[in-house]
Amino acid sequence: MEFSILVYVLMIIALAKGLGEVLSRVNQPAIVGELLAGIVLGPFILGKIFTGLGNMYDDQFIKNLGDLGMLFLMLYVGLEFSPKLIRSASWLGGAIAAAGIGVPFVVGLLAGVYFDLAGPTLVFVAIAMSVTALPVTIRVLKDMEVLKTRTSATIVSAALITDVVLLFAFGVILGANEQSNTFETVAYLSVSFVIFFALALIVGRYFVPHVYRVLRWMRTGEAAFAIAVGIAIGFAIVAEWAGLPGVIGAFVAGLLLRETGTRLKVWTRVEDILSGVTLGFLAPIFFVVIGFTVDFGSVVDYLPFFASILVIAILGKIAGSYFAARIGGLGRNESMAIGSMMMGKGAMELVFAQLAFEQGLIERYLFSLLVLTAFLSTILAPMLFKIYYNKAVKAQEIPVEAKEHNVLAESISSR
């Protein structure tokens, strides 16, 4: 391996994790720092000062690490989902998910038509406005020590339903774009998606448990981790064979592994290894590589369009979620807290934006606008959530248990 590649990887990891750590200390998700690292290291900032960095942006090894990071990230995201939680999600979570998808999607379609988008590109951009960043959402709720509250349960269930529905839609659109844009192709891929999930559930129920019974005789979590990664790659291959993006297979593998693996004593070790490899190494490279491709010139050239996308992604998502929560009987502040948390985009949008860009579904300027939208919404979501959640607690809209809300209670009492 060339010496320069090692230097580039060291720079990427050091700056990504460094900025991620700094921003996490001011109550921002680490993903924001990792994206920012890519923008700083990218061709429009440091690349203009140090022209020798141009080799880093085009290096295939770094791009391959980023692609591997995308696959591992979707496996990790799948492990955050719980099919049982989806099945037991309250009707309120479903209503918030439906409204949170519908409002920004419809308004996004209208805005896209106004700005001359058409076909799958138009649908893709409208769907991208409706995404919720589930992993970031869970991390923020954990950090605020409110994950076990009614509000958080509603948010997580709504986010789960939202991302599963949009995952299906993204998979069909991306798969159809690789072949043709005919109705027959979309219908075929829809059926393929359903069959793929059905087969995955069968495999998960009847095959994966037998694999994990073998692992009970193994003493190391590393062996279980190797099997988990092997299953994820196998599902990715099958998904590609079915005409769907491979990362969907990795995501489904994560769902299955969560349901079967958690019964093993070594599973904690598996989760630790996956978290370290994904969040500590591969995922930051993926986010930095995305930051490399952000074109600030596109923002200037398409400023009205960018402003429209940003407003729809933020206000449209908040409005849809807010009104559904209010109709469901929640208070104003709690409804705003839910809407605020639902509007964060994060990793899910970035993964599919990257896939859409690689497959030619969206142009570079659209990719840049979507990345910056995800960046800004991910920053704003926890800030607004904390403000309105504190207001809801103070207004007694949310029942507070001292054990779970000690941080918020202290912040409120000090005012």
BALUMGU-370795 format. One record per residue (C-alpha): residue in three letters; x, y, z. Coordinates in Angstrom, 3 decimals. Layout:
REM residues N
  residuo        px        py        pz
      ALA         X         Y         Z
...
REM end
This chain:
REM residues 415
  residuo        px        py        pz
      MET     0.000     0.000     0.000
      GLU     1.271     3.441    -0.887
      PHE     2.515     5.674     1.913
      SER     0.235     8.530     0.770
      ILE    -2.876     6.344     1.176
      LEU    -1.991     5.641     4.795
      VAL    -1.526     9.363     5.386
      TYR    -4.893    10.154     3.777
      VAL    -6.725     7.535     5.866
      LEU    -5.039     8.841     9.018
      MET    -6.096    12.407     8.180
      ILE    -9.679    11.323     7.517
      ILE   -10.073     9.312    10.726
      ALA    -8.302    11.867    12.926
      LEU   -10.301    14.873    11.748
      ALA   -13.616    13.004    11.516
      LYS   -13.461    11.541    15.007
      GLY   -11.907    14.703    16.425
      LEU   -14.687    16.958    15.146
      GLY   -17.277    14.330    16.044
      GLU   -16.023    14.270    19.626
      VAL   -15.962    18.068    19.867
      LEU   -19.508    18.455    18.577
      SER   -20.818    15.624    20.757
      ARG   -19.681    17.659    23.767
      VAL   -21.994    20.501    22.716
      ASN   -24.984    18.147    22.330
      GLN   -24.613    17.605    18.572
      PRO   -24.580    14.161    16.892
      ALA   -21.104    12.909    15.964
      ILE   -22.251    12.476    12.365
      VAL   -22.325    16.274    12.033
      GLY   -18.629    16.497    12.867
      GLU   -17.783    13.668    10.468
      LEU   -19.634    15.331     7.594
      LEU   -17.999    18.622     8.481
      ALA   -14.603    16.900     8.355
      GLY   -15.305    15.817     4.791
      ILE   -16.329    19.314     3.801
      VAL   -13.211    20.816     5.413
      LEU   -10.889    18.236     3.833
      GLY   -12.747    18.467     0.532
      PRO   -11.727    20.195    -2.690
      PHE   -13.586    23.415    -1.890
      ILE   -11.687    24.256     1.319
      LEU    -8.368    22.521     2.060
      GLY    -8.220    21.193    -1.489
      LYS    -7.886    24.748    -2.770
      ILE    -5.011    25.432    -0.375
      PHE    -3.140    22.125    -0.716
      THR    -3.434    21.016    -4.322
      GLY    -1.694    17.716    -3.564
      LEU    -4.839    16.502    -1.795
      GLY    -6.470    15.997    -5.182
      ASN    -5.163    12.426    -5.224
      MET    -7.144    11.670    -2.067
      TYR   -10.479    12.589    -3.638
      ASP    -9.993    10.220    -6.579
      ASP    -8.328     7.305    -4.794
      GLN   -10.268     4.096    -5.406
      PHE    -9.143     2.427    -2.173
      ILE   -10.637     5.228    -0.074
      LYS   -13.840     5.104    -2.125
      ASN   -14.041     1.343    -1.566
      LEU   -13.602     1.854     2.182
      GLY   -16.451     4.370     2.022
      ASP   -18.690     1.866     0.202
      LEU   -17.849    -0.783     2.789
      GLY   -18.656     1.771     5.479
      MET   -22.071     2.313     3.871
      LEU   -22.800    -1.434     4.014
      PHE   -21.643    -1.760     7.634
      LEU   -23.630     1.345     8.566
      MET   -26.841    -0.153     7.198
      LEU   -26.118    -3.378     9.088
      TYR   -25.664    -1.300    12.240
      VAL   -28.874     0.653    11.529
      GLY   -30.731    -2.633    11.065
      LEU   -29.608    -3.680    14.526
      GLU   -31.227    -0.504    15.915
      PHE   -34.604    -1.501    14.455
      SER   -36.853    -3.913    16.309
      PRO   -39.502    -5.755    14.264
      LYS   -41.341    -6.395    17.523
      LEU   -41.463    -2.678    18.210
      ILE   -42.786    -2.041    14.700
      ARG   -45.519    -4.627    15.237
      SER   -46.436    -3.165    18.603
      ALA   -46.184     0.480    17.549
      SER   -49.156     2.497    18.661
      TRP   -51.622     3.910    16.212
      LEU   -50.314     7.348    17.157
      GLY   -46.819     6.429    15.950
      GLY   -48.307     5.212    12.681
      ALA   -50.357     8.379    12.274
      ILE   -47.330    10.587    12.902
      ALA   -45.308     8.530    10.434
      ALA   -48.014     8.811     7.773
      ALA   -48.424    12.567     8.190
      GLY   -44.676    13.073     8.479
      ILE   -44.213    11.319     5.156
      GLY   -47.259    12.724     3.367
      VAL   -46.858    16.458     3.961
      PRO   -43.198    16.898     2.914
      PHE   -43.627    14.365     0.086
      VAL   -46.561    16.183    -1.518
      VAL   -45.036    19.630    -1.049
      GLY   -41.691    18.272    -2.276
      LEU   -43.345    16.995    -5.452
      LEU   -44.883    20.404    -6.104
      ALA   -41.576    22.180    -5.506
      GLY   -39.745    19.699    -7.720
      VAL   -42.159    20.238   -10.581
      TYR   -41.771    23.987   -10.178
      PHE   -37.991    23.612   -10.484
      ASP   -38.287    21.347   -13.553
      LEU   -37.573    17.959   -11.975
      ALA   -39.307    14.940   -13.484
      GLY   -39.586    11.162   -13.374
      PRO   -37.750     9.070   -10.748
      THR   -35.522    12.028    -9.850
      LEU   -38.581    14.044    -8.844
      VAL   -39.970    11.191    -6.723
      PHE   -36.595    10.510    -5.145
      VAL   -36.103    14.131    -4.043
      ALA   -39.657    14.268    -2.635
      ILE   -39.067    11.080    -0.648
      ALA   -35.729    12.386     0.609
      MET   -37.636    15.242     2.243
      SER   -39.551    12.726     4.367
      VAL   -36.715    10.697     5.934
      THR   -36.106    10.536     9.686
      ALA   -32.647     9.692    11.057
      LEU   -33.450     6.773    13.371
      PRO   -29.895     6.001    14.638
      VAL   -29.214     9.691    15.332
      THR   -32.638    10.009    16.967
      ILE   -32.022     7.083    19.313
      ARG   -28.552     8.379    20.193
      VAL   -29.871    11.861    21.044
      LEU   -32.689    10.459    23.176
      LYS   -30.225     8.226    25.020
      ASP   -27.842    11.120    25.650
      MET   -30.698    13.211    27.076
      GLU   -31.747    10.300    29.315
      VAL   -35.338    10.350    28.045
      LEU   -35.336     7.219    25.874
      LYS   -37.810     5.346    28.103
      THR   -40.444     8.078    28.150
      ARG   -43.790     8.107    26.345
      THR   -42.584    10.870    24.038
      SER   -39.503     8.933    22.995
      ALA   -41.498     5.729    22.454
      THR   -43.797     7.635    20.113
      ILE   -40.861     9.160    18.232
      VAL   -39.009     5.869    17.837
      SER   -42.092     3.957    16.668
      ALA   -42.939     6.701    14.152
      ALA   -39.334     6.839    12.929
      LEU   -39.209     3.059    12.551
      ILE   -42.362     2.978    10.436
      THR   -41.219     5.995     8.417
      ASP   -37.839     4.569     7.487
      VAL   -39.137     1.070     6.697
      VAL   -41.739     2.526     4.307
      LEU   -39.213     4.853     2.697
      LEU   -36.643     2.074     2.521
      PHE   -39.064     0.165     0.328
      ALA   -39.701     3.218    -1.842
      PHE   -35.998     4.036    -2.210
      GLY   -35.165     0.449    -3.092
      VAL   -37.787     0.318    -5.837
      ILE   -36.775     3.683    -7.315
      LEU   -33.057     2.930    -7.293
      GLY   -33.616    -0.548    -8.687
      ALA   -35.895     0.732   -11.435
      ASN   -33.378     3.393   -12.420
      GLU   -30.741     0.731   -13.082
      GLN   -32.971    -0.930   -15.676
      SER   -35.728     1.174   -17.162
      ASN   -38.321     3.580   -15.915
      THR   -41.344     1.635   -17.115
      PHE   -44.297     0.702   -14.977
      GLU   -43.574    -2.987   -15.546
      THR   -40.069    -2.640   -14.118
      VAL   -41.292    -0.815   -11.027
      ALA   -43.987    -3.449   -10.504
      TYR   -41.436    -6.236   -10.932
      LEU   -39.067    -4.671    -8.416
      SER   -41.908    -4.120    -5.963
      VAL   -42.731    -7.816    -6.116
      SER   -39.019    -8.650    -5.823
      PHE   -38.771    -6.488    -2.719
      VAL   -41.739    -8.212    -1.084
      ILE   -40.424   -11.672    -1.991
      PHE   -36.968   -10.741    -0.728
      PHE   -38.362    -9.666     2.627
      ALA   -40.563   -12.771     2.846
      LEU   -37.593   -15.045     2.136
      ALA   -35.501   -13.063     4.617
      LEU   -38.084   -13.642     7.336
      ILE   -38.185   -17.374     6.539
      VAL   -34.393   -17.606     6.605
      GLY   -34.265   -15.555     9.787
      ARG   -36.775   -17.772    11.524
      TYR   -35.629   -21.216    10.417
      PHE   -31.957   -20.890     9.449
      VAL   -30.259   -18.119    11.418
      PRO   -31.192   -19.594    14.843
      HIS   -29.403   -22.841    13.879
      VAL   -26.289   -20.857    12.973
      TYR   -26.315   -19.204    16.371
      ARG   -26.754   -22.517    18.151
      VAL   -23.390   -23.486    16.668
      LEU   -21.906   -20.277    18.016
      ARG   -22.847   -21.242    21.552
      TRP   -19.953   -23.669    21.449
      MET   -17.532   -20.895    20.506
      ARG   -15.778   -18.944    23.187
      THR   -15.019   -15.710    21.306
      GLY   -17.286   -12.892    20.208
      GLU   -14.998   -12.444    17.203
      ALA   -16.267   -15.713    15.716
      ALA   -19.869   -14.594    16.161
      PHE   -18.991   -11.233    14.622
      ALA   -17.500   -12.971    11.573
      ILE   -20.689   -14.985    11.121
      ALA   -22.822   -11.843    11.485
      VAL   -20.815    -9.998     8.830
      GLY   -20.930   -13.060     6.581
      ILE   -24.723   -13.183     6.843
      ALA   -24.948    -9.458     6.090
      ILE   -22.763    -9.781     2.987
      GLY   -24.773   -12.824     1.877
      PHE   -28.021   -10.873     2.156
      ALA   -26.426    -7.971     0.274
      ILE   -25.510   -10.325    -2.572
      VAL   -29.055   -11.735    -2.704
      ALA   -30.513    -8.205    -2.696
      GLU   -28.288    -7.226    -5.628
      TRP   -29.371   -10.397    -7.440
      ALA   -33.016    -9.393    -6.879
      GLY   -32.334    -5.988    -8.460
      LEU   -32.246    -4.059    -5.185
      PRO   -29.371    -2.112    -3.601
      GLY   -27.061    -4.371    -1.609
      VAL   -27.300    -2.142     1.461
      ILE   -30.959    -3.151     1.810
      GLY   -29.775    -6.724     2.241
      ALA   -27.354    -5.611     4.944
      PHE   -30.170    -3.718     6.660
      VAL   -32.447    -6.766     6.635
      ALA   -29.595    -8.889     7.977
      GLY   -29.324    -6.474    10.882
      LEU   -33.025    -6.918    11.645
      LEU   -32.696   -10.704    11.689
      LEU   -29.498   -10.721    13.705
      ARG   -31.055    -8.501    16.343
      GLU   -33.990   -10.870    16.767
      THR   -31.878   -14.037    17.039
      GLY   -28.463   -12.960    18.264
      THR   -29.493   -11.085    21.377
      ARG   -30.182   -14.419    23.097
      LEU   -26.483   -15.293    22.969
      LYS   -24.040   -14.531    25.768
      VAL   -21.442   -13.399    23.218
      TRP   -23.824   -10.921    21.588
      THR   -22.663    -8.003    23.693
      ARG   -19.168    -8.611    22.358
      VAL   -20.524    -8.765    18.787
      GLU   -22.262    -5.415    19.220
      ASP   -19.107    -3.885    20.692
      ILE   -16.981    -5.055    17.764
      LEU   -19.524    -3.939    15.168
      SER   -19.901    -0.564    16.842
      GLY   -16.132    -0.069    16.970
      VAL   -15.495    -1.129    13.378
      THR   -18.484     0.793    11.998
      LEU   -18.644     3.976    14.058
      GLY   -14.947     4.106    14.848
      PHE   -13.527     3.444    11.394
      LEU   -15.663     2.685     8.327
      ALA   -18.694     4.969     8.800
      PRO   -16.573     8.115     9.385
      ILE   -14.746     7.402     6.124
      PHE   -18.109     7.079     4.364
      PHE   -19.333    10.418     5.740
      VAL   -16.042    12.133     4.914
      VAL   -16.140    10.807     1.336
      ILE   -19.660    12.255     1.046
      GLY   -18.313    15.583     2.303
      PHE   -15.682    15.475    -0.451
      THR   -18.400    15.661    -3.100
      VAL   -20.331    18.623    -1.703
      ASP   -20.171    21.425    -4.248
      PHE   -20.730    24.812    -2.618
      GLY   -20.934    26.393    -6.045
      SER   -24.144    24.410    -6.562
      VAL   -25.671    25.999    -3.492
      VAL   -24.938    29.462    -4.839
      ASP   -26.192    28.618    -8.331
      TYR   -29.339    26.907    -7.049
      LEU   -29.986    28.972    -3.930
      PRO   -33.801    29.315    -4.395
      PHE   -34.111    25.565    -4.939
      PHE   -31.910    24.812    -1.931
      ALA   -33.970    27.152     0.244
      SER   -37.144    25.379    -0.894
      ILE   -35.725    21.923    -0.161
      LEU   -34.505    23.002     3.273
      VAL   -37.833    24.595     4.243
      ILE   -39.814    21.562     3.072
      ALA   -37.483    19.088     4.790
      ILE   -37.701    20.975     8.089
      LEU   -41.068    22.750     8.282
      GLY   -42.958    20.177     6.220
      LYS   -41.785    17.346     8.445
      ILE   -42.462    19.285    11.644
      ALA   -45.924    20.367    10.473
      GLY   -47.060    16.895     9.457
      SER   -45.810    15.277    12.664
      TYR   -47.093    18.126    14.861
      PHE   -50.668    18.047    13.610
      ALA   -50.864    14.250    13.813
      ALA   -49.613    14.382    17.412
      ARG   -52.088    17.137    18.292
      ILE   -54.986    15.192    16.789
      GLY   -53.781    12.233    18.842
      GLY   -54.335    14.250    22.005
      LEU   -50.791    15.396    22.862
      GLY   -50.009    18.899    24.082
      ARG   -48.560    21.684    21.950
      ASN   -45.028    21.545    23.319
      GLU   -44.804    17.755    23.302
      SER   -46.137    17.705    19.732
      MET   -43.503    20.238    18.690
      ALA   -40.813    18.165    20.420
      ILE   -41.894    15.116    18.439
      GLY   -42.035    17.070    15.180
      SER   -38.596    18.552    15.824
      MET   -36.999    15.156    16.382
      MET   -38.731    13.643    13.354
      MET   -37.292    16.223    10.947
      GLY   -33.648    15.192    11.391
      LYS   -32.305    13.361     8.308
      GLY   -28.869    11.944     9.101
      ALA   -27.399     8.667     7.890
      MET   -30.410     7.174     6.084
      GLU   -30.765    10.078     3.642
      LEU   -27.003    10.235     3.106
      VAL   -26.795     6.533     2.227
      PHE   -29.510     6.740    -0.385
      ALA   -28.331    10.079    -1.730
      GLN   -24.923     8.503    -2.275
      LEU   -26.464     5.500    -4.056
      ALA   -28.663     7.726    -6.203
      PHE   -25.658     9.864    -7.162
      GLU   -23.527     6.829    -8.028
      GLN   -26.295     5.413   -10.222
      GLY   -26.907     8.699   -12.024
      LEU   -30.397     9.202   -10.624
      ILE   -29.505    12.665    -9.332
      GLU   -26.937    15.135   -10.582
      ARG   -24.041    16.491    -8.518
      TYR   -25.828    19.709    -7.624
      LEU   -28.858    17.821    -6.268
      PHE   -26.602    15.516    -4.298
      SER   -24.851    18.516    -2.729
      LEU   -28.168    20.143    -1.820
      LEU   -29.476    16.950    -0.189
      VAL   -26.268    16.451     1.803
      LEU   -26.348    20.003     3.139
      THR   -30.046    19.613     3.952
      ALA   -29.270    16.482     5.973
      PHE   -26.385    18.292     7.642
      LEU   -28.467    21.285     8.759
      SER   -31.554    19.301     9.789
      THR   -29.416    16.956    11.883
      ILE   -27.986    19.979    13.716
      LEU   -31.369    21.611    14.329
      ALA   -33.337    18.521    15.386
      PRO   -31.801    17.911    18.855
      MET   -31.628    21.642    19.585
      LEU   -35.347    22.194    18.944
      PHE   -36.309    18.926    20.625
      LYS   -34.557    19.876    23.855
      ILE   -36.225    23.311    23.913
      TYR   -39.768    22.001    23.416
      TYR   -39.305    18.901    25.561
      ASN   -38.226    21.069    28.482
      LYS   -41.247    23.305    27.880
      ALA   -43.532    20.261    27.806
      VAL   -42.109    18.990    31.104
      LYS   -42.457    22.425    32.691
      ALA   -46.062    22.703    31.451
      GLN   -46.748    19.213    32.853
      GLU   -47.689    17.860    29.433
      ILE   -45.288    14.951    30.026
      PRO   -45.273    12.849    33.209
      VAL   -41.762    13.030    34.617
      GLU   -39.962    10.347    36.600
      ALA   -37.057    11.838    38.518
      LYS   -34.808     8.884    37.745
      GLU   -35.080     9.311    33.998
      HIS   -35.269    13.078    33.824
      ASN   -32.697    14.245    36.325
      VAL   -30.768    16.247    33.705
      LEU   -33.850    18.018    32.398
      ALA   -35.261    18.596    35.850
      GLU   -32.048    20.241    36.971
      SER   -31.946    22.471    33.898
      ILE   -35.562    23.531    34.462
      SER   -35.201    24.170    38.172
      SER   -32.146    26.345    37.594
      ARG   -34.104    28.819    35.495
REM end
